[in-house]
Amino acid sequence: MTIREIVTDILDNSPETVFSLWWLADTVGTLHGSRCMPHTVREACRDYADRAGAEFYCVDRKRSQYKYVPGVKIAGALEGRE
């Protein structure tokens, strides 16, 4: 799976929440099988949020905390994009 597909799967199945971008990058890296940089995961989250009509924004820059508010689930809509 690509990083974008993993992010899509995680966010499609997440409730409204606040999470650490470092935690998400570590989780994505574990599922991907290689380390992922937080800025790469953040961009995938922003792309997902734009396409799904969700909200994804920073609530605490110092702690790298982001709020996610779900939109429409887009399951496989990003497949083939990278």
Secondary structure, DSSP 8 states (H G I E B T S, - for coil): --HHHHHHHHHHT--SEEEEHHHHHHHHHHHHTS---HHHHHHHHHHHHHHHT-EEEEEETTTTEEEEE-----TTTTTT--
